[in-house]
Amino acid sequence: MLIGGHDISFWLAVLGAAILKLATSPRMTWLRSLISVFAALFVAWVFTKPALAFLDLDRDTYTIPVAVLIGLTGEGLCKWLIFSANNPKEAIEFLKIWRAK
């Protein structure tokens, strides 16, 4: 059975990653926790197939591992992109420092 173009194992893996992220994060409200889980699911759903195509990885082998990694990091990347859009000078300075290391 496919949900959003992915089978149930994809969704269980991404949900597991989201729960792991919640378990290792500082205390959050219920609303914040729900938003975090939704963000992980959404970002994994949107970006897994493009990431596989960009990296030229075999879909049968790497879909779930890539989805889990995107689910774990996606919310943080989205927050950083929003921060960058609102504070471009600070984001550029951060990238310069990060790139120098």
C-alpha positions in Angstrom: 0.0 0.0 0.0 1.4 3.4 -1.0 0.9 6.6 0.9 2.0 9.7 -0.8 4.0 7.6 -3.3 5.9 5.7 -0.6 5.3 2.3 1.1 4.6 1.9 4.8 8.2 1.0 5.6 9.3 4.5 4.4 6.8 6.2 6.7 7.6 4.0 9.7 11.3 4.8 9.2 10.8 8.5 9.0 8.3 8.5 11.9 11.0 6.5 13.9 13.5 9.2 13.0 11.1 11.9 14.1 10.5 10.2 17.4 14.2 9.7 18.0 14.7 13.4 17.3 12.0 14.3 19.9 13.5 11.9 22.4 16.9 13.6 22.1 15.6 17.1 22.0 15.0 19.5 25.0 11.5 19.5 26.4 8.9 20.8 23.9 5.3 21.5 24.2 2.8 19.2 22.6 2.2 21.6 19.8 5.9 22.1 19.2 6.4 18.3 19.2 3.6 17.8 16.7 5.0 20.5 14.4 8.4 18.9 14.6 7.1 15.5 13.6 5.1 17.0 10.8 8.1 18.9 9.6 10.2 15.7 9.6 7.6 13.8 7.7 7.0 16.6 5.2 10.6 17.3 4.5 11.4 13.6 4.0 8.4 13.2 1.7 9.4 16.2 -0.4 13.2 15.8 -0.6 14.0 12.1 -0.5 13.4 11.4 -4.2 15.2 14.5 -5.4 18.1 13.7 -3.1 18.3 10.2 -4.5 18.3 11.5 -8.0 20.8 14.2 -7.3 23.2 11.8 -5.7 22.5 9.1 -8.3 21.7 6.5 -5.6 19.8 3.2 -6.2 16.3 3.8 -4.9 15.7 0.2 -3.8 18.8 0.4 -1.5 18.9 3.9 -0.3 15.4 5.3 -0.1 14.8 4.5 3.6 18.3 5.6 4.8 18.2 8.8 2.9 14.6 9.5 4.2 15.7 8.9 7.8 18.7 11.3 7.4 16.5 13.9 5.8 13.8 13.5 8.4 16.4 13.9 11.2 18.0 17.0 9.7 15.3 18.6 7.6 13.6 20.7 10.3 16.9 22.2 11.3 17.8 23.0 7.7 14.4 24.6 7.2 14.9 26.7 10.3 18.3 27.8 9.1 17.0 28.7 5.6 14.2 30.8 7.2 16.8 32.5 9.5 19.0 33.1 6.4 16.2 34.7 4.5 15.5 37.0 7.4 19.1 37.7 8.3 21.2 37.4 5.1 24.3 39.2 6.4 24.5 37.0 9.5 24.0 33.9 7.4 26.8 34.9 5.0 29.1 35.6 8.0 28.2 32.2 9.4 29.0 30.5 6.1 32.3 32.3 5.8 33.3 31.1 9.3 32.1 27.5 8.6 33.8 27.4 5.3 37.1 28.5 6.7 37.3 25.6 9.1 
